[in-house]
């Protein structure tokens, strides 16, 4: 399985948007500026602030 990392300008807004589309936020945070989520099929992906 491949994990997708997506760089975003506004991390909080991006997390809110993908959660509204059905993603689930994982409880762990590997570091500041990164959020791990799971898509509808349960595949993990990360949203990363683009200044990280």
N, CA, C and O atoms as a DFTB+ gen file, in Angstrom:
208 C
 N C O
     1  1       0.838      -1.168       0.000
     2  2       0.000       0.000       0.000
     3  2       0.884       1.233       0.000
     4  3       1.884       1.286       0.716
     5  1       0.527       2.198      -0.781
     6  2       1.258       3.456      -0.850
     7  2       0.522       4.522      -0.059
     8  3      -0.702       4.627      -0.126
     9  1       1.269       5.302       0.681
    10  2       0.674       6.418       1.416
    11  2       0.902       7.698       0.622
    12  3       1.991       7.923       0.094
    13  1      -0.107       8.516       0.542
    14  2      -0.046       9.768      -0.195
    15  2       0.174      10.914       0.781
    16  3      -0.523      11.010       1.791
    17  1       1.138      11.786       0.489
    18  2       1.368      13.007       1.259
    19  2       0.979      14.185       0.379
    20  3       1.428      14.296      -0.762
    21  1       0.136      15.067       0.921
    22  2      -0.343      16.226       0.169
    23  2       0.046      17.481       0.926
    24  3      -0.280      17.629       2.104
    25  1       0.748      18.392       0.249
    26  2       1.116      19.656       0.861
    27  2      -0.022      20.652       0.692
    28  3      -0.607      20.770      -0.384
    29  1      -0.329      21.371       1.782
    30  2      -1.419      22.342       1.779
    31  2      -0.953      23.638       2.425
    32  3      -0.048      23.639       3.260
    33  1      -1.575      24.729       2.035
    34  2      -1.233      26.031       2.609
    35  2      -1.865      26.244       3.975
    36  3      -1.227      26.790       4.875
    37  1      -3.109      25.821       4.138
    38  2      -3.848      25.990       5.389
    39  2      -4.249      24.608       5.891
    40  3      -5.226      24.025       5.421
    41  1      -3.493      24.095       6.841
    42  2      -3.684      22.727       7.313
    43  2      -5.065      22.530       7.937
    44  3      -5.746      21.550       7.636
    45  1      -5.476      23.444       8.793
    46  2      -6.773      23.290       9.469
    47  2      -7.925      23.286       8.471
    48  3      -8.849      22.482       8.595
    49  1      -7.876      24.172       7.491
    50  2      -8.936      24.230       6.473
    51  2      -8.937      22.968       5.620
    52  3     -10.003      22.455       5.277
    53  1      -7.765      22.466       5.276
    54  2      -7.672      21.255       4.455
    55  2      -8.206      20.042       5.213
    56  3      -8.914      19.213       4.641
    57  1      -7.871      19.938       6.493
    58  2      -8.381      18.828       7.307
    59  2      -9.899      18.906       7.376
    60  3     -10.579      17.896       7.201
    61  1     -10.434      20.090       7.628
    62  2     -11.890      20.254       7.707
    63  2     -12.557      19.867       6.397
    64  3     -13.619      19.246       6.400
    65  1     -11.946      20.228       5.289
    66  2     -12.533      19.924       3.980
    67  2     -12.570      18.419       3.705
    68  3     -13.597      17.896       3.273
    69  1     -11.465      17.726       3.949
    70  2     -11.458      16.288       3.653
    71  2     -12.309      15.502       4.647
    72  3     -12.885      14.476       4.284
    73  1     -12.399      15.964       5.896
    74  2     -13.279      15.314       6.868
    75  2     -14.733      15.490       6.432
    76  3     -15.532      14.563       6.563
    77  1     -15.082      16.665       5.916
    78  2     -16.440      16.899       5.416
    79  2     -16.759      15.988       4.228
    80  3     -17.921      15.668       3.977
    81  1     -15.727      15.577       3.506
    82  2     -15.917      14.674       2.362
    83  2     -15.909      13.199       2.767
    84  3     -16.114      12.326       1.924
    85  1     -15.673      12.914       4.056
    86  2     -15.746      11.540       4.524
    87  2     -14.478      10.952       5.104
    88  3     -14.500       9.830       5.610
    89  1     -13.370      11.678       5.047
    90  2     -12.129      11.165       5.629
    91  2     -12.237      11.147       7.152
    92  3     -13.050      11.859       7.741
    93  1     -11.402      10.320       7.775
    94  2     -11.381      10.205       9.236
    95  2      -9.994      10.606       9.721
    96  3      -8.985      10.095       9.233
    97  1      -9.951      11.513      10.673
    98  2      -8.687      11.981      11.238
    99  2      -8.145      10.943      12.206
   100  3      -8.857      10.500      13.107
   101  1      -6.896      10.555      12.027
   102  2      -6.244       9.605      12.933
   103  2      -5.912      10.314      14.240
   104  3      -5.659      11.518      14.238
   105  1      -5.909       9.587      15.357
   106  2      -5.632      10.214      16.652
   107  2      -4.171      10.639      16.832
   108  3      -3.892      11.530      17.634
   109  1      -3.244      10.026      16.111
   110  2      -1.833      10.374      16.296
   111  2      -1.400      11.475      15.338
   112  3      -1.919      11.601      14.228
   113  1      -0.437      12.267      15.796
   114  2       0.157      13.336      14.991
   115  2       1.660      13.108      14.996
   116  3       2.318      13.310      16.017
   117  1       2.212      12.683      13.845
   118  2       3.648      12.361      13.826
   119  2       4.544      13.555      14.154
   120  3       5.622      13.383      14.722
   121  1       4.104      14.765      13.799
   122  2       4.832      15.994      14.151
   123  2       3.928      17.191      13.862
   124  3       2.900      17.052      13.198
   125  1       4.309      18.352      14.356
   126  2       3.543      19.560      14.067
   127  2       3.505      19.787      12.563
   128  3       4.493      19.548      11.869
   129  1       2.373      20.244      12.065
   130  2       2.257      20.539      10.648
   131  2       1.888      19.352       9.787
   132  3       1.841      19.470       8.563
   133  1       1.622      18.202      10.405
   134  2       1.246      16.992       9.657
   135  2       0.035      16.357      10.327
   136  3       0.003      16.209      11.548
   137  1      -0.953      15.984       9.534
   138  2      -2.120      15.264      10.039
   139  2      -2.308      14.004       9.206
   140  3      -2.280      14.055       7.976
   141  1      -2.499      12.880       9.874
   142  2      -2.753      11.603       9.221
   143  2      -4.266      11.396       9.180
   144  3      -4.959      11.592      10.178
   145  1      -4.763      10.998       8.014
   146  2      -6.185      10.719       7.843
   147  2      -6.355       9.410       7.099
   148  3      -5.400       8.866       6.546
   149  1      -7.582       8.912       7.092
   150  2      -7.923       7.707       6.348
   151  2      -9.051       8.034       5.389
   152  3     -10.023       8.690       5.762
   153  1      -8.918       7.572       4.146
   154  2      -9.978       7.801       3.170
   155  2     -11.133       6.838       3.431
   156  3     -11.088       6.049       4.376
   157  1     -12.158       6.902       2.602
   158  2     -13.356       6.090       2.808
   159  2     -13.081       4.588       2.781
   160  3     -13.814       3.812       3.393
   161  1     -12.035       4.180       2.080
   162  2     -11.668       2.764       2.011
   163  2     -10.698       2.360       3.126
   164  3     -10.309       1.195       3.217
   165  1     -10.306       3.319       3.976
   166  2      -9.396       3.023       5.078
   167  2      -7.930       3.198       4.754
   168  3      -7.074       2.835       5.561
   169  1      -7.617       3.751       3.583
   170  2      -6.213       3.973       3.212
   171  2      -5.703       5.258       3.865
   172  3      -6.390       6.279       3.844
   173  1      -4.499       5.212       4.444
   174  2      -3.955       6.405       5.096
   175  2      -3.404       7.402       4.076
   176  3      -2.920       7.028       3.008
   177  1      -3.493       8.675       4.439
   178  2      -2.825       9.732       3.687
   179  2      -2.506      10.846       4.662
   180  3      -3.121      10.943       5.724
   181  1      -1.546      11.687       4.307
   182  2      -1.136      12.774       5.169
   183  2      -1.363      14.115       4.503
   184  3      -1.147      14.280       3.302
   185  1      -1.803      15.066       5.305
   186  2      -1.828      16.457       4.878
   187  2      -0.686      17.136       5.632
   188  3      -0.563      17.014       6.851
   189  1       0.147      17.857       4.873
   190  2       1.334      18.496       5.447
   191  2       1.316      19.970       5.085
   192  3       1.066      20.329       3.935
   193  1       1.581      20.821       6.064
   194  2       1.729      22.248       5.753
   195  2       2.857      22.406       4.756
   196  3       3.892      21.749       4.873
   197  1       2.663      23.279       3.770
   198  2       3.662      23.406       2.709
   199  2       4.938      24.103       3.159
   200  3       5.885      24.196       2.378
   201  1       4.994      24.593       4.390
   202  2       6.230      25.193       4.896
   203  2       7.024      24.211       5.759
   204  3       8.030      24.592       6.358
   205  1       6.588      22.962       5.829
   206  2       7.259      21.925       6.617
   207  2       8.389      21.327       5.821
   208  3       9.082      20.433       6.309
